[in-house]
Protein backbone atom coordinates (compact mmCIF):
# COMPACT_ATOMS: atom_id res chain seq x y z
CA UNK A 1 0.00 0.00 0.00
CA UNK A 2 1.29 3.45 -0.88
CA UNK A 3 0.69 6.71 0.98
CA UNK A 4 1.78 10.23 0.10
CA UNK A 5 2.16 12.82 2.85
CA UNK A 6 2.24 16.58 2.32
CA UNK A 7 2.47 19.04 5.17
CA UNK A 8 2.81 22.69 6.16
CA UNK A 9 1.16 23.88 2.96
CA UNK A 10 0.42 27.41 4.24
CA UNK A 11 -1.98 28.14 1.39
CA UNK A 12 -2.96 31.81 1.32
CA UNK A 13 -5.81 33.78 -0.19
CA UNK A 14 -5.45 34.62 -3.85
CA UNK A 15 -2.92 37.46 -4.20
CA UNK A 16 -1.82 37.41 -0.55
CA UNK A 17 1.90 38.12 -0.11
CA UNK A 18 3.78 34.99 0.96
CA UNK A 19 7.40 36.19 0.89
CA UNK A 20 7.92 35.56 -2.79
CA UNK A 21 6.57 32.00 -2.81
CA UNK A 22 3.58 31.02 -4.95
CA UNK A 23 2.13 28.71 -2.32
CA UNK A 24 -1.02 28.02 -4.35
CA UNK A 25 0.97 26.88 -7.36
CA UNK A 26 3.21 24.83 -5.07
CA UNK A 27 0.09 23.11 -3.79
CA UNK A 28 -1.26 22.45 -7.28
CA UNK A 29 2.08 21.09 -8.47
CA UNK A 30 2.47 18.87 -5.42
CA UNK A 31 -1.03 17.49 -5.97
CA UNK A 32 -0.14 16.47 -9.51
CA UNK A 33 3.09 14.88 -8.32
CA UNK A 34 1.15 13.04 -5.64
CA UNK A 35 -1.37 11.78 -8.18
CA UNK A 36 1.47 10.55 -10.41
CA UNK A 37 2.67 8.40 -7.51
CA UNK A 38 -0.72 6.62 -7.56
CA UNK A 39 -1.18 6.48 -3.78
CA UNK A 40 -3.94 4.64 -1.98
CA UNK A 41 -4.21 7.68 0.29
CA UNK A 42 -2.95 11.27 0.31
CA UNK A 43 -2.42 12.70 3.81
CA UNK A 44 -2.34 16.44 4.53
CA UNK A 45 -0.78 16.65 7.99
CA UNK A 46 -1.57 20.17 9.11
CA UNK A 47 -0.96 23.88 8.56
CA UNK A 48 -3.17 23.92 5.51
CA UNK A 49 -3.71 27.68 5.92
CA UNK A 50 -1.06 30.36 5.59
CA UNK A 51 -1.47 31.97 9.02
CA UNK A 52 -4.94 31.40 10.49
CA UNK A 53 -7.92 29.25 9.58
CA UNK A 54 -9.64 30.59 6.46
CA UNK A 55 -12.86 29.12 5.08
CA UNK A 56 -12.20 30.33 1.54
CA UNK A 57 -8.78 28.68 1.53
CA UNK A 58 -10.15 25.41 2.90
CA UNK A 59 -12.93 25.39 0.31
CA UNK A 60 -10.49 26.09 -2.54
CA UNK A 61 -8.16 23.34 -1.33
CA UNK A 62 -11.03 20.87 -1.01
CA UNK A 63 -12.18 21.63 -4.56
CA UNK A 64 -8.68 20.87 -5.86
CA UNK A 65 -8.41 17.70 -3.80
CA UNK A 66 -11.83 16.44 -4.88
CA UNK A 67 -10.93 17.03 -8.54
CA UNK A 68 -7.76 14.98 -8.06
CA UNK A 69 -9.84 11.81 -7.56
CA UNK A 70 -7.37 10.42 -4.99
CA UNK A 71 -8.59 9.44 -1.49
CA UNK A 72 -7.27 11.89 1.10
CA UNK A 73 -7.23 12.58 4.83
CA UNK A 74 -6.57 15.84 6.66
CA UNK A 75 -5.58 16.89 10.17
CA UNK A 76 -5.00 20.27 11.78
CA UNK A 77 -1.74 22.11 12.43
CA UNK A 78 -1.09 25.10 14.65
CA UNK A 79 -2.16 27.46 11.83
CA UNK A 80 -5.52 25.72 11.51
CA UNK A 81 -8.67 25.60 13.60
CA UNK A 82 -10.04 22.05 13.76
CA UNK A 83 -13.71 23.03 13.90
CA UNK A 84 -13.38 25.28 10.83
CA UNK A 85 -11.31 22.73 8.96
CA UNK A 86 -13.78 19.93 9.79
CA UNK A 87 -16.75 22.04 8.72
CA UNK A 88 -15.27 22.86 5.31
CA UNK A 89 -14.02 19.32 4.64
CA UNK A 90 -17.29 17.71 5.79
CA UNK A 91 -15.56 16.01 8.72
CA UNK A 92 -17.73 17.29 11.54
CA UNK A 93 -18.65 13.72 12.49
CA UNK A 94 -14.99 13.08 13.38
CA UNK A 95 -14.76 15.93 15.91
CA UNK A 96 -14.47 15.04 19.60
CA UNK A 97 -14.80 17.99 21.97
CA UNK A 98 -13.63 20.28 19.18
CA UNK A 99 -10.63 18.12 18.30
CA UNK A 100 -10.14 16.35 14.97
CA UNK A 101 -8.60 12.95 15.70
CA UNK A 102 -9.69 9.61 14.31
CA UNK A 103 -8.85 6.12 13.02
CA UNK A 104 -9.00 5.37 9.31
CA UNK A 105 -8.90 1.81 7.94
CA UNK A 106 -6.94 1.70 4.68
CA UNK A 107 -6.46 -1.74 3.17
CA UNK A 108 -5.11 -4.06 5.88
CA UNK A 109 -3.97 -1.14 8.02
CA UNK A 110 -5.63 1.10 10.59
CA UNK A 111 -4.03 4.54 10.48
CA UNK A 112 -4.28 6.84 13.50
CA UNK A 113 -4.59 10.62 13.05
CA UNK A 114 -3.93 12.91 16.02
CA UNK A 115 -4.83 16.51 16.85
CA UNK A 116 -2.05 18.85 18.03
CA UNK A 117 -3.21 22.24 16.78
CA UNK A 118 -2.91 23.90 20.20
CA UNK A 119 0.56 22.45 20.78
CA UNK A 120 -0.55 19.70 23.16
CA UNK A 121 -2.51 16.44 23.03
CA UNK A 122 -5.44 16.52 25.43
CA UNK A 123 -5.97 13.94 28.16
CA UNK A 124 -9.09 12.68 26.41
CA UNK A 125 -7.20 12.18 23.17
CA UNK A 126 -4.33 10.43 24.97
CA UNK A 127 -6.86 8.03 26.52
CA UNK A 128 -8.32 7.38 23.05
CA UNK A 129 -4.83 6.79 21.61
CA UNK A 130 -3.98 4.29 24.35
CA UNK A 131 -7.24 2.42 23.75
CA UNK A 132 -6.69 2.30 19.99
CA UNK A 133 -3.14 1.01 20.40
CA UNK A 134 -4.39 -1.79 22.65
CA UNK A 135 -6.60 -2.96 19.77
CA UNK A 136 -3.63 -3.28 17.42
CA UNK A 137 -1.76 -6.57 17.24
CA UNK A 138 0.85 -5.21 14.83
CA UNK A 139 2.98 -2.12 14.29
CA UNK A 140 1.22 1.24 14.49
CA UNK A 141 1.22 4.02 11.88
CA UNK A 142 0.41 7.49 13.21
CA UNK A 143 0.04 10.89 11.54
CA UNK A 144 0.24 14.08 13.60
CA UNK A 145 1.42 17.64 13.05
CA UNK A 146 3.94 18.18 15.87
CA UNK A 147 6.82 15.72 16.36
CA UNK A 148 6.42 13.78 19.64
CA UNK A 149 10.19 13.96 20.28
CA UNK A 150 12.71 16.83 20.19
CA UNK A 151 13.64 17.24 16.53
CA UNK A 152 17.18 18.51 16.91
CA UNK A 153 16.10 21.81 15.35
CA UNK A 154 17.01 24.41 18.01
CA UNK A 155 14.70 27.17 16.80
CA UNK A 156 11.63 24.90 16.73
CA UNK A 157 12.52 22.80 19.78
CA UNK A 158 12.82 25.92 21.94
CA UNK A 159 9.94 27.96 20.57
CA UNK A 160 7.31 25.62 19.11
CA UNK A 161 7.58 22.07 20.52
CA UNK A 162 4.78 19.70 21.43
CA UNK A 163 4.48 20.84 25.02
CA UNK A 164 3.36 17.56 26.60
CA UNK A 165 5.54 15.24 24.54
CA UNK A 166 6.62 13.28 27.65
CA UNK A 167 3.02 12.20 28.24
CA UNK A 168 2.62 11.30 24.57
CA UNK A 169 5.85 9.30 24.60
CA UNK A 170 4.67 7.39 27.66
CA UNK A 171 1.64 6.14 25.72
CA UNK A 172 3.75 5.14 22.73
CA UNK A 173 6.45 3.46 24.82
CA UNK A 174 3.87 1.20 26.53
CA UNK A 175 2.83 -0.19 23.15
CA UNK A 176 4.51 -3.59 22.62
CA UNK A 177 5.10 -3.10 18.90
CA UNK A 178 6.82 -0.52 16.72
CA UNK A 179 5.27 2.93 16.19
CA UNK A 180 5.99 4.88 13.02
CA UNK A 181 4.99 8.55 13.29
CA UNK A 182 4.81 10.80 10.24
CA UNK A 183 4.59 14.50 11.09
CA UNK A 184 5.63 17.97 9.94
CA UNK A 185 5.60 21.37 11.67
CA UNK A 186 9.40 21.78 11.71
CA UNK A 187 9.89 22.53 7.98
CA UNK A 188 12.83 20.10 7.78
CA UNK A 189 13.54 16.53 6.78
CA UNK A 190 14.52 14.42 9.78
CA UNK A 191 14.21 10.88 11.13
CA UNK A 192 14.50 10.23 14.86
CA UNK A 193 14.41 6.91 16.72
CA UNK A 194 13.89 6.24 20.43
CA UNK A 195 12.85 2.88 21.93
CA UNK A 196 9.96 1.53 19.81
CA UNK A 197 9.26 4.93 18.23
CA UNK A 198 10.47 6.13 14.82
CA UNK A 199 9.53 9.69 13.91
CA UNK A 200 9.70 10.93 10.32
CA UNK A 201 9.55 14.74 10.02
CA UNK A 202 8.44 15.67 6.52
CA UNK A 203 9.50 18.94 4.84
CA UNK A 204 7.02 21.68 3.99
CA UNK A 205 5.56 22.59 0.62
CA UNK A 206 6.36 26.24 1.49
CA UNK A 207 9.99 26.60 2.67
CA UNK A 208 12.53 24.65 4.73
CA UNK A 209 14.22 25.89 7.93
CA UNK A 210 17.94 25.81 8.69
CA UNK A 211 17.84 22.96 11.20
CA UNK A 212 21.14 23.90 12.85
CA UNK A 213 20.30 27.49 13.76
CA UNK A 214 19.03 28.84 17.07
CA UNK A 215 17.44 31.79 15.26
CA UNK A 216 14.94 31.49 12.44
CA UNK A 217 16.57 31.20 9.04
CA UNK A 218 15.22 29.81 5.78
CA UNK A 219 17.42 27.05 4.39
CA UNK A 220 15.77 26.79 0.95
CA UNK A 221 12.43 27.13 -0.82
CA UNK A 222 12.10 23.76 -2.56
CA UNK A 223 8.74 22.17 -1.66
CA UNK A 224 8.57 18.47 -0.90
CA UNK A 225 6.36 15.46 -0.35
CA UNK A 226 6.94 12.09 1.29
CA UNK A 227 6.16 8.74 -0.31
CA UNK A 228 5.45 5.91 2.12
CA UNK A 229 5.23 2.27 1.05
CA UNK A 230 3.71 -0.21 3.49
CA UNK A 231 5.18 -3.41 2.08
CA UNK A 232 3.60 -6.86 2.45
CA UNK A 233 6.72 -8.06 4.27
CA UNK A 234 6.06 -5.52 7.04
CA UNK A 235 8.83 -3.13 6.03
CA UNK A 236 7.91 0.55 5.91
CA UNK A 237 9.73 2.28 3.07
CA UNK A 238 9.82 6.07 3.07
CA UNK A 239 11.45 8.70 0.86
CA UNK A 240 11.21 12.48 0.50
CA UNK A 241 10.98 14.03 -2.96
CA UNK A 242 11.80 17.71 -3.56
CA UNK A 243 10.58 19.97 -6.39
CA UNK A 244 11.48 23.35 -7.84
CA UNK A 245 10.21 26.51 -6.14
CA UNK A 246 7.39 28.57 -7.65
CA UNK A 247 8.19 32.27 -7.39
CA UNK A 248 5.86 35.27 -7.29
CA UNK A 249 8.64 37.84 -7.67
N, C-alpha and C positions, 0 to 999 in steps of 0.2 A: 504494500500500500504506500502511496506517495502523498506527502503533504507539502504545501508551500506556505511559509510564514513570511509575512511582511509586517513591519512595525514602525512606530514613530513616524507616521505619514505627514502629520502637521499640515493637512490640506486647509487652505485659506479660502476666503470668499474671492470671487472673480475680481482680479485687478488689485487685490490687497498686496502690499509690499512685503516680501518674504526674503529680504537680504540678498536679492539677486538670483534666487532659485525659483524656477517655475515648478512649484510643488504639485500643481494640478497635472502638468504634463508628465512629471516624474511618476505620479500615481497611474496615469493612463498607460505609460510605457511599461511600468512594472506589472500591471494587470495583463498586458499582452504577453510579457515574458512568462508570467505565471501560467497563463493558459497554454502556452507552447510546451510547458513541462508536463501537461496533462495530469494534474494532481487529482486525487480523490477528494481532497478538501483544501481550500485556501483559508488560512487563519490570519486575521488582522488583530494583532496583539496590543492594541492600545495607542493612545495619542493620535486618534484619527483627525482631530481638529487642530488647527494651527496654535491657538492659545487657549480659548475657552469653548465649551460646547456650543455648537451652532447648528440649528435645525436645517438651514438651507444647505450647509456643507454636508451634513449627514444624508439628506435626501438626494443630493447630487451624487455622492459616493454610492449610495444604494442603487441608484439608477444605472450607474456604470457597472456595478457588480452583478446586478440582475441580468444585464445585457451580455455579460461574459459567459453565462450559462455554465458556470463552475460552482459546485457547492461551496459555501463559505460560512465561517463562524467569526464572530467579533467579540472582543472584550474591551473594557475601558482602561484608559491610562490616566495619568494625573492631569492631562489637559482635556479630559472628557468628563461628562456628568452621566452616570449610568442610567438614570431615569430618562434623560433626554435621548441618549443613544438608543435605549431599548424601545422607546416610543417610536422613533423614526425608522428602526429596523424591524418593527413588528415582533419584538422580543419581550413584551411586557409580562408574558406568562412565565418567563425565566427569572424575574426579579424576586428577591427575598429580602424584605426589609430595606428596599431601595438599593440593593446590591445585585450586580449581574454576575452570578457564578452558577455553573451548571455542569452536568455530565452529558457527553455526546457520543453515542455509539457510532463508530465508523468501521465497517467491515467487522473483523474479529476483535477490534480494540474498543475500549471505552476511554475516551479522552476527557480529562478534567480541565475546566477553565475557571480560573480564580479572579477575584475582584480586588484590586489594590489601588484604586483611583485616589484614595485619601492618604496613601502612603503607609497603610497598615492593613492587616487582615483581621477582621472582627472575630470575636470569640465564637459567635454563632457560625461563621464560615469555617473557622478552624475545627469546630465540632463536626460540621458536615464533611469536611475533608477527611478527618480521621475515620468517620463512618464509611465513606466511599472507599478508602484505602483498604479497610478491613474486608470489603467485598471482593477485592481483587486477589486472584491467586497467581498473578504473574506481574511482571514489571509494569510500573506506572508511567504514563506520559501526561505531563502537566503543561498547560500554557498559562502564563501570567505576565503582567507588565513589568513589575519590579523584580530584579534578581533577589532570591532568598538567601544569598550569601554576599559578603563584600566582594566587589568586582575587581579590585585592584586598580580602580580609576579614582585617584585622590579627589578630584573635583566633585564627582558624583557621590562617592562613598561618604564624604564629609557633609555635603549639602542636601542630597536628595536620596538617601537610602530608604529601604523598607525598614520602618522604625521598630517593628516587633519581629525582626527576622529570627531571633533566638527561639521564640515560641513557634514559629513556622517550621524551623529546622527540627525542633523536638518532635513534631508530628511526623515529618518525613523520616527521621532517624529511627522511629519506632516501627516503621514499615519493614517487613522482613525481606523485601525484594528491592531491586534497583528502581530509582526514580530518575527519570529524565525530564528536566524542566527546560522549556524554551520560552525565553522572555526577551525584553528589549530595554527601553527606558534610558540606557547608558550611552546610546549612539556610538557603540564600538562593537567589534567582533572579539568575543572572548569565550573560552571554555574553562570551567572551574569544577573540580572534583573534591568532594569531602564525604567520607564514609560511603553510604549507599546512594549519594546524591551527585548527579552530574548536571551542571547548569550551563546551558548554551545561550549566551547573550548575542542577539542578532542585531546587525547594524540597521540604521535608519534609512528610510527612503528620502530623507531631507539633507542631512549632513552628518559627518562623523567627528567625534571629539578626540582631541589629543589625550590618550589614556594615561600618559605619564605625568601630565601637568597638574599642579595644585590649583591653578587658576583656569578659568574657562578659556579654551582655545580650540578653534576649528582645525581639525587635521586635514580633511578633504571633503569634497562635495559629491562624491560618487555615491549614488543610491544603491541599495542592495536588497536582495531577498535571500531566504534560506530554503533549500530543498532538503526534505527529510524523507528517507526511505525506511519503512518498517518492514524488514525482510522476513521471509517465512522462517529463516533459521534463528530468528530472535535478535539478530544484530540490527542496531539502529545506525543508519548511515546518514550523515549530515554534511552539507557543504554550503558555503556562502558564495553567491554570485554577485559581482559588482557590475554596474552599468555607467555609461557616460552621464555627466551632469547636464540638465536642461537649464539654460540661463535666461534671465529676463532682462539682462543689461549687457 
